[in-house]
Amino acid sequence: MGEVVNLRQVRKRRKRDEDAATAEANRRKHGRTLAERDVQEAEEKARDAHLDAHKLSSDTDE
């Protein structure tokens, strides 16, 4: 005969494992240090400034 299993405990254990996996994925996705965020923001500002400096003028009166 097989082992007696409490289904409620199995469901709770499975949910905890799934929640832990989701939390780990979120930490990897959103978990950046303040320095990393600052560096990325500075790079984005520099890139935007570079693009804005090379825009063609839209005020062409021909």
Secondary structure as a PSIPRED ss2 file (coil, helix, strand):
# PSIPRED VFORMAT (PSIPRED V4.0)

   1 M C   1.000  0.000  0.000
   2 G C   1.000  0.000  0.000
   3 E C   1.000  0.000  0.000
   4 V C   1.000  0.000  0.000
   5 V C   1.000  0.000  0.000
   6 N C   1.000  0.000  0.000
   7 L H   0.000  1.000  0.000
   8 R H   0.000  1.000  0.000
   9 Q H   0.000  1.000  0.000
  10 V H   0.000  1.000  0.000
  11 R H   0.000  1.000  0.000
  12 K H   0.000  1.000  0.000
  13 R H   0.000  1.000  0.000
  14 R H   0.000  1.000  0.000
  15 K H   0.000  1.000  0.000
  16 R H   0.000  1.000  0.000
  17 D H   0.000  1.000  0.000
  18 E H   0.000  1.000  0.000
  19 D H   0.000  1.000  0.000
  20 A H   0.000  1.000  0.000
  21 A H   0.000  1.000  0.000
  22 T H   0.000  1.000  0.000
  23 A H   0.000  1.000  0.000
  24 E H   0.000  1.000  0.000
  25 A H   0.000  1.000  0.000
  26 N H   0.000  1.000  0.000
  27 R H   0.000  1.000  0.000
  28 R H   0.000  1.000  0.000
  29 K H   0.000  1.000  0.000
  30 H H   0.000  1.000  0.000
  31 G C   1.000  0.000  0.000
  32 R C   1.000  0.000  0.000
  33 T C   1.000  0.000  0.000
  34 L H   0.000  1.000  0.000
  35 A H   0.000  1.000  0.000
  36 E H   0.000  1.000  0.000
  37 R H   0.000  1.000  0.000
  38 D H   0.000  1.000  0.000
  39 V H   0.000  1.000  0.000
  40 Q H   0.000  1.000  0.000
  41 E H   0.000  1.000  0.000
  42 A H   0.000  1.000  0.000
  43 E H   0.000  1.000  0.000
  44 E H   0.000  1.000  0.000
  45 K H   0.000  1.000  0.000
  46 A H   0.000  1.000  0.000
  47 R H   0.000  1.000  0.000
  48 D H   0.000  1.000  0.000
  49 A H   0.000  1.000  0.000
  50 H H   0.000  1.000  0.000
  51 L H   0.000  1.000  0.000
  52 D H   0.000  1.000  0.000
  53 A H   0.000  1.000  0.000
  54 H C   1.000  0.000  0.000
  55 K C   1.000  0.000  0.000
  56 L C   1.000  0.000  0.000
  57 S C   1.000  0.000  0.000
  58 S C   1.000  0.000  0.000
  59 D C   1.000  0.000  0.000
  60 T C   1.000  0.000  0.000
  61 D C   1.000  0.000  0.000
  62 E C   1.000  0.000  0.000
